[in-house]
Amino acid sequence: MSVDPKMGRATAGLADQPDALRGACTFANLTLPEPLPAEPMGLVMEWINLAGTSKTQPNPNAMTLATVDGQGRPSARIVLCRKIDAARGVFVFYTNYDSRKGLEAEGAGGGAGGGHVALVFHWDHLDRQIRIEGRVTRSPEAESDAYFATRPALSRVAAWASDQSRPLASRAQLLEQNRAAEARFGVVRRGEQDSEVEVPPGLVVPRPGNWGGFRVWAEHVELWLGHSTRLHDRARWSRALTASEVDGAAGYAGGGWTCTRLQP
Ligand SMILES: Cc1cc2nc3c(=O)[nH]c(=O)nc-3n(C[C@H](O)[C@H](O)[C@H](O)COP(=O)(O)O)c2cc1C
């Protein structure tokens, strides 16, 4: 930590920090296969599985989701990847369709990026990054229902309590909205702790109509492997997507992949 004399406040000294932390990181100096595989999803699944089994971060399925608004201005946030359909090249996350990301992803109001999003997975301890650019569609209702039913009871109730991305007057307002949703579903709350809550046995909470899955259909996939000499290994696969009904819902059919290595 150092003090910036112009700003008069402590700065994190981020320029120096990475080297100090590098000790925790051992570059395995791996490279991508040569020749590259004809399609990327096999490697994607290998890397995701490795990130999970290495157990070095609580959410190895966390990914950055980037969207753009109607003027083409980007925003990004973390969401959890809940399913990958390797055969179709599809990544699934769940959210509120009326949230900022939901509206931007779908281009509500004619947004510039309507239907296009980007995803990034980063596993620092593995020196790996996966970038995906693609088209987005809503998951079929039955798939969202099935996933919602697997969520813990209080999470299902809370999905009714939050108008995600809308302003709140106070934290108390959110708790009040949550109490109202709990009362609606017969949950008895005796205090703020979850241990002070009584959930009726067999509680059924329907999925809110504005909450569900998005399928991201990969159009471009880039794999990046870090190298201690900065001669990182990068390769990008691309394919064409054609609108097509899939599982009774809007989706895409993917053409064949082409691939190329990229300079790091
Ligand atoms: C580790 C982590 C996981 C998250 N997972 C999700 C998720 O799966 N779905 C979601 O809607 N928000 C998730 N969030 C919250 C989002 O990052 C974001 O704050 C929220 O969705 C509102 O974003 P928006 O206003 O841009 O729509 C997660 C945040 C973190 C830090």
The ligand as an SDF file (V2000), in Angstrom:
LIG
                    3D

 31 33  0  0  0  0  0  0  0  0999 V2000
  -20.2090  -15.2350   -7.5680 C   0  0  0  0  0  0  0  0  0  0  0  0
  -21.4470  -14.5300   -8.0960 C   0  0  0  0  0  0  0  0  0  0  0  0
  -22.4280  -15.2800   -8.7200 C   0  0  0  0  0  0  0  0  0  0  0  0
  -23.5740  -14.6620   -9.2200 C   0  0  0  0  0  0  0  0  0  0  0  0
  -24.4860  -15.4210   -9.9050 N   0  0  0  0  0  0  0  0  0  0  0  0
  -25.5650  -14.8130  -10.4440 C   0  0  0  0  0  0  0  0  0  0  0  0
  -26.4630  -15.5730  -11.2630 C   0  0  0  0  0  0  0  0  0  0  0  0
  -26.2660  -16.7740  -11.5540 O   0  0  0  0  0  0  0  0  0  0  0  0
  -27.5530  -14.9350  -11.7570 N   0  0  0  0  0  0  0  0  0  0  0  0
  -27.7940  -13.6030  -11.4960 C   0  0  0  0  0  0  0  0  0  0  0  0
  -28.8180  -13.0790  -11.9560 O   0  0  0  0  0  0  0  0  0  0  0  0
  -26.9410  -12.8510  -10.7710 N   0  0  0  0  0  0  0  0  0  0  0  0
  -25.8280  -13.4320  -10.2400 C   0  0  0  0  0  0  0  0  0  0  0  0
  -24.9340  -12.6890   -9.5190 N   0  0  0  0  0  0  0  0  0  0  0  0
  -25.2190  -11.2410   -9.3050 C   0  0  0  0  0  0  0  0  0  0  0  0
  -24.8260  -10.4520  -10.5720 C   0  0  0  0  0  0  0  0  0  0  0  0
  -23.4150  -10.3080  -10.6490 O   0  0  0  0  0  0  0  0  0  0  0  0
  -25.4900   -9.0480  -10.6200 C   0  0  0  0  0  0  0  0  0  0  0  0
  -25.1350   -8.3120   -9.4900 O   0  0  0  0  0  0  0  0  0  0  0  0
  -27.0050   -9.1270  -10.6880 C   0  0  0  0  0  0  0  0  0  0  0  0
  -27.4370  -10.2110  -11.4940 O   0  0  0  0  0  0  0  0  0  0  0  0
  -27.5920   -7.8480  -11.2470 C   0  0  0  0  0  0  0  0  0  0  0  0
  -26.9970   -7.5510  -12.5010 O   0  0  0  0  0  0  0  0  0  0  0  0
  -27.7010   -6.5710  -13.5740 P   0  0  0  0  0  0  0  0  0  0  0  0
  -28.2730   -5.4170  -12.7990 O   0  0  0  0  0  0  0  0  0  0  0  0
  -26.6020   -6.1300  -14.4940 O   0  0  0  0  0  0  0  0  0  0  0  0
  -28.7660   -7.3360  -14.2760 O   0  0  0  0  0  0  0  0  0  0  0  0
  -23.7680  -13.2680   -9.0330 C   0  0  0  0  0  0  0  0  0  0  0  0
  -22.7620  -12.5140   -8.4220 C   0  0  0  0  0  0  0  0  0  0  0  0
  -21.6160  -13.1360   -7.9660 C   0  0  0  0  0  0  0  0  0  0  0  0
  -20.5240  -12.2900   -7.3500 C   0  0  0  0  0  0  0  0  0  0  0  0
  1  2  1  0
  2  3  1  0
  2 30  2  0
  3  4  2  0
  4  5  1  0
  4 28  1  0
  5  6  2  0
  6  7  1  0
  6 13  1  0
  7  8  2  0
  7  9  1  0
  9 10  1  0
 10 11  2  0
 10 12  1  0
 12 13  2  0
 13 14  1  0
 14 15  1  0
 14 28  1  0
 15 16  1  0
 16 17  1  0
 16 18  1  0
 18 19  1  0
 18 20  1  0
 20 21  1  0
 20 22  1  0
 22 23  1  0
 23 24  1  0
 24 25  2  0
 24 26  1  0
 24 27  1  0
 28 29  2  0
 29 30  1  0
 30 31  1  0
M  END
$$$$
